[in-house]
Amino acid sequence: MRWLDKLNPFQESMPMTSEQAAALLDDTLDLVHLRLEHLHRRQQGADGRALEAEFREWRHPSGPEIDLVLCPSPS
């Protein structure tokens, strides 16, 4: 099973629902938070700041929608 299929096992047959997309964003932000804690403990501030900048729009969207770039699934 490809790694992306684990995120959305219905990918081949149907698009992701809004609820599935919201859950994926929530889970991703939880992992980002854990990674930031890890980087802070290891005193890797520059990496932590870069990660925070990358996900700032997800945590504090400027409008009602979050712009996402869709990437093709890896083969």
Secondary structure, DSSP 8 states (H G I E B T S, - for coil): --HHHHH-TTTTTS---HHHHHHHHHHHHHHHHHHHHHHHHTT-HHHHHHHHHHHHHHHS-SSSS----------
